């Protein structure tokens, strides 16, 4: 087979795989009310159907590339796809929320292996002069999956059943795995060390914090279970930081956070995912449980939000390279905070969709103004050889922000309201929305208060590293930026 034909197959295979795993990040959001009714799921169980996937995805994302480097990128890609496909079938067959949550966690594990390897396989397959085009397609596929997630979820739930948002992955995976086994070329990388202690500490700490937040909704904040979980999670995360400071090949180098641009940008990213994805978790339910929209109608109406992000994101990426990332990040977080505040001020049991359109466009545009500029800021703060690790860290921190957003806003919701009636739902939603507004505003204030320069790494790289940075910058320009830009 000719090299160009194999490259085309590689691009097609990794694009389909990326579309599947990114789509599952948001496709469940519109199905939550139906799952709540069919399985009798509590608010805590609904949280875990989202958080189990995202938490596994976020924590394991940093290890996916290292697994590929050590054991073979093609081999680990196939393994990740097999795990993701099998877990999708398990989720579709789940007779209870407990089994659904377990299946979602396994799905997230497979997705965490597949996602970074789609980019690595692509970069390995294409020559330098054609790599930018290929990675542009890769990034576009990711954006389309984000935009279509609620719409696809709504259409499938209404047209068939919620089980089919998972079944749809199975035939695609069954076709894709043997095709990938035949068409992809095997490769390995130099950075194959696995930071097992760091991984275990990060997993345990994140799980402890999220578990405590979720259980607080039913047991109360003074419950021994909640207190022990939160304290243990905090201790494990502290141990993770200490270990990463001493590890020879850390999963997340703490030295990155000594750079103001890296630290501030990650605060902004975490704040955005906390506020926006925590809010989407409830707004999709509000549109169905309170306003009476069908799942398909809710998905179509949320498309205004995600679609605005798709339109604005390319422009934000181009102009942030010329004007700097910081103004765009401040504007984006402020737009999102303003959009949620606008919605919170109008929400009622009889709100008309036309009142939501402008704040939805504001929210989507604000997200786009943070996505690409934050990726640029992160990668400009490190040397070229650190780009993959830095962008992976930024991606993982964003996902953790989404998990915390769902958990914290759900705690606020449960404390003030519930699912008993539209009025009770609204009583819980309003304070939860205002918490989202506060976190987004905090992120904007942090970026405003701490100006940074986005070329710190250039001065710190060794002569060899700077030479390599020059070569990689010319040959692989888009690679690093897009590595951290998967939503």
N, C-alpha and C positions, 0 to 999 in steps of 0.2 A: 504494500500500500504506500502511495506517495506521501511525503511529509505533509503537504498542504491538505490532503484529504484527511489524514489522521488528526491534524490540528483542528479541522472543521468538526470532526466527531468529538474531539475533546471539548471544544467550546460548547457544543450542543448538550453533551452529557452533563458537564458541570453546571450549566445554566439551568437545566431542568431540575437537577438536584438542589441547587440553591433556591429555586422558586418554591420547591416543596417545603423546605425547612423554614424559610422565612415566612411563607404563607401561614404555617401552623402557629406562628407567634401571635397572630391577630385573628385568625379565622374563628377561634372559639368564642370571641367576645360577643358576637351577635347570637350565638347559640345558648348563652348562659340562662336566659329565662326559660327556654324549653327544657334544658337539662334540669333546672330547678323544679319544674313541674313533673317531668317524667320520673326522675329518680328521688324526688322529695329532698333535694339537696339543701342544706343550710347555707347561710352566707359564708361560713368557714369552709365548707366543702367546695363551694363555687370558687373561693379564693384559691384553693389548692389546685383546682383544675387548670388554672392559669399559672400559679406560682410554681407548681411542681415542674412544669416544662421550662419556664424561664430561669428558675433557680439552678437547675441542673445544667442548662445551656450556659448560663453566665459563669458559673464556677469552673466548669470543665473546658470552656472555650480556649483558655490559655494553654491547655495541654494537647489540643488536637494537632497542632502543627508539629510539636515535639514527638508525638507518637508516630506521625508520618515520617519524620526525619529518621527515627530510630528503626522502625519496623517496615518501612516502605510506604510511600504515599498512596499508591494505587491500592495496596493491600488494606490499609486502614480506611481508605475511602469506601471500599467495598464492604468492609466490616461495619462502618458507620451507617451505610445505606441499609444493610441487612437488619441492623438493630432498629433503625427508624421505621422500616417497613413492617417488621414483626410487631413492634409496639403500636403502630397505627391499627393493625388488625386487632390487637388486644384491646385497645381503647374502643374500637367500634363494637366489640362484643361485650363490653363491660356491663354487667347487670346491676352494678352498684357504684356509688361515687368513690368508694374506697379503691376498687379495682381500676376505675378510670384515672384516679390520681396516680396510682402506681404506674399505669401505662404511660401517662403523660410524662412522668419523671424519666422513664426509659427512653421515650421519644426525644426528650431534651438532651439526653446523653448521646444518642446517635447523631442528633443535629449538631452538637458541639464538636464532634469529630469531623463531620462532613464539611461544615461551613469554612473553616480556615483552609482545608485541603482543596476546596474548589478553586481558590485563588492560587494556591501553590502549584497545583497541577497545570493551571492555565499559564502561569508565568514560566513554568518549565517547558511547556510545549511550544510556545511561540517565540520566534526570534525577536531580538530587541526592537527592530524597526516596525514590527507588527503587533507588539505586545500592548501598546496603548489602545489600539482599536479593540482588541479582544477584551481588555479589562473594562473598557467603556461599555461594551455589551453586557459584561458581567454585572457591573454596577446598575445599569438600567433594568436588568431583570430583577435585581433585588428591590429596586424602587417600585417596580410594577407590582411585585408580590405584596409589598406593604400597602400600596394603594388599593389593591383588589381584595385584600383579606376580609374586611367586613362584608363586602358585596358578595363574594363567593360563599362565605359562611351563611349569609342570609338566604341566598338563592337555594343552596343545598338543603338547609334546614326546612325551608318552606316547601320546596318542591318534592323532597323525599323524606328525610328525617335527619336528626342531628348526628346519628351514627355515621352517615355518609360523608361528613366532613373529615372523617378518619379513613373510611373505606376507600375514598378516592385516591389515597396515597398508595394503596396496596398494588393494584395492577400496574401503576407507573413504576413503582419500585421493582416489581417482578420483571418488567421489561428492561429497566435501566441497568440492573445489576449484571446480567450476562453480557449486555452490550458494553458496559464499562470494562468488564473483565477481558473482553476481546480487543477493544479499541484503545484503551488507555495504556500509556507506557509507564513502566515502573521507574521510580527514582527515589533517592534518599538524600538527606541533607546533613550538614556538618553539626547541627545543633540538636542532638538527640537525647540529651540528658533530661530525665523526668524528675521533677521536684516533688517526690511523693509526700514527704512531711508537710510541705507547704500546701499541697493539694488537700490533704486530710484536715489540716487546721482551718483552711479557708472554707471547706465544705461544712465542717462541724460548726464553725462560728456563724456562718451565714444561716444555716438551718436553725441553730439555737435562737437567734434573734427573730427570724421570721416565725418560727413555731410559737415563741412567747407572745409575739404580737397577735397572732391569729387566735391562740387560746385565751388571750385576755378578754376577747369579746364575749365569751360564755362563762369564764371562771372569775373574771375580775382581775384588776392589776395587783392586788395583794395576795392572790393565790400562790401557794408555795410552788406549784407547777410552773406558773408564769415567771415568778421571780428567779427560780433556779435556772430555767431555760434562758432567760435574758442575761443573767449573770454569767452562766457557762458560755453562752455565745460571745459575750464581750471578752471574757478571758481567753477563749480560743482565738478570737481575732487579734487580740493583743499578742498572743503567742505567735500568730502568723507573721505579724510585723517584725517581731524579734528574730524569728527564724530567717525571714527574707533578708534581714540586714546582715546575717552571718553566712548564709548559704553561698557556696561557690558558684552555682548556676541557678539563681532564684527564678521562680515562676513570675514574680512581679518585682523587679528591682526597685527598692525604696529610694535609690538615688534619683530616680525620675522625679519624685515629688519635691526634691530640693530645687528643682527648676520651677520658678513661679508660673510660667506659662502653662506647663504641664499640670501643675496642681490646680490652678484656677480653672483651667478648661475642664478638668474632670469634675470639679464642683458644679460647674455649669451644666455638664452633661447629666450628672446624677440628678440635679434639681429638675431638669427638663423631663427626664423619664419619670421621676417621682410624681410630678404634678400632672403631666399630660396622660400617662398611661393609667395612673390611678383614677383619673377622671373619666377616661374612655370606658374603663371597667363598669362604671355606674351609668354613664350617659346612654350606653347601648341598652342597658336594662330599663332605664327611665323611658326611653322612646317606645319600648314595647309594653312594659308593665303599667305605666302611668298614662301615656298618650295613646296607647292602643294600636301602634303600628305593627305590621307583620314583620317577621325577621327579614324578608327581602326588602321591604320598604325601609326598615332601619338601616340595612346595609347600603342601600342606594343613597340615603340621605347623609350617611357618614362619609360617602365618597367625596362630597364637597370638601370635607376636612382633609382627607388623605390626598385627594386630587390636587388641592392647592399646594400641598407640599411638593408634589411631583413637578409642578410648573415652576415654582420659585427656586427649588434646589439647584438646578444647573446655573442659574444666574448668580445665586449666592456664592457658589464655588468659584466662578470666574472673577467676580468683583472682589471677593475677599482676598484673592491672591494679589490684587493690585492695591487695595486700600487697607489691608490688614483684617484679621479675624475679629478683633475685639469689638468694634462698633456693631458688627452684624450679630454677634452673640448677645450683646446688651439689648439691641433692638428686638431680636427674636424672643428672648425670655420675657421682655416687657410686653410684647404683643400677645404672647401666650397667657401671661398673668392677666392682662386686660381682657382677653377673650373669655377666660373662665369667670372673671369678676362680672362681666357683662351678662353671661349666662346665669350665674348665681343670682344676680339681681332680678332676672326675669322669670325664672323657673316657676311653674305653677302646674296644676293638674289639668289645665286646658290650654296650654301654650301651643301656638301655631308654628309650624315648621319654618315659615317665612321669617320669623323672628330669630331663628338660629343661624340663618345663612351667613350673615356678615361675621358674627363671632366665630363660626366654623372656619370661614376663609382666613380670618385673622390667626386662629390657632394653627391651621395647617401651614400658613406662610411663616409664622414664627418658628415652627419646628424646622422648616427648611433653612431658615436663616441661622440656625444653630448647627445643623448636621455637617455640611461640608466645611464651613469656617472652623468648627471645633476640630475636625480631622486635620485640617491644614495647620492649626495652632499646635496640636499635639506633635505632629511629625516635624514641624519646624523647630521644636524644642529639643530634639534628639538627633544624633548622628544617623546617617543612612543605614548603617548596620544594625541600629537599634529600632528601626522603623516598624518591623513586624511585631516585635514585643510591645512597643509603645501603643500601636494602634489596637492590638489585641487587648491590652489592659484597658484602654479607653472604652472599647466595645463591651468588655465584661462589666466595668463600673456602671455603664449606662443601663445594662440589663438588671444589675442589682438595684439600681435606682427604681426601675419599674416594679420589681418585686416588693420593695419597701413601700412604694406608693400605693400599690393595691392593698398591702397589709395594714398600713397606717390609716388610709382613708376608710377601709372597711371597719376598722376599730371605731373610728369616729361615727361612721354610719350606724353601727350596731348600738352604740351608746345613746344615740339620739332618736333612732327610728327603727324601721324594719320592713318586712314584706307583707304585713297584715292588711294594708289598704294603700291606695294611691297617696292618700294624705300622710300616712305613716312613712311611706317610702320617701316622700318629699322632705319630711322632718329630718330624716337621716342624711339625705343627699346634700342639703344646703350647707350644713357645717363642714361636711367632707369636701365640698367644692372650695370653700373658703380656705381650708388647710392647703389644698393644692395651689390656690392663688398665692398664699403666703410663701410656700416653698419656692415657687417660680420667681417671685419678687426677690426673695433672698438670693437666689442664684444670680439675678441681674445685678443686684447691689454688690455682690462679691466681685464680679467682673469689672464693675465700674470703680470699685474702691482699690483694686489692686492691678494697676497697669502693668503690662509685661511686654518684653521684646521677644519676638518669635524666632530669633536666630541664635539662641544661647549655645546650641550644640556645636555650631560651626567653630567657635573659639575653643571648645573643649576637646574636639576630636584630635587624635594623633595625626601626624602627617600621612601615615598610611591610611588611616580612617578617612581623612579628608580627601585623599586621592580616590579612594573607593566611593566616597559620597559623590564626588564629581562624576565618576563613571556611571553609578547607579542612577543619579539624578537625570543624566542625559538619556540613559537607556530605559529606565523603568519609571519615569516620572509619575504616572498615575498610580503605580502599584501601592505604595505606602498609604497614600491618602485614602484609597478605596478600601484598603484592608480593614480599616476601622469604621467604615461607613455603612456596614450592613445593619439595618434596623432590627 
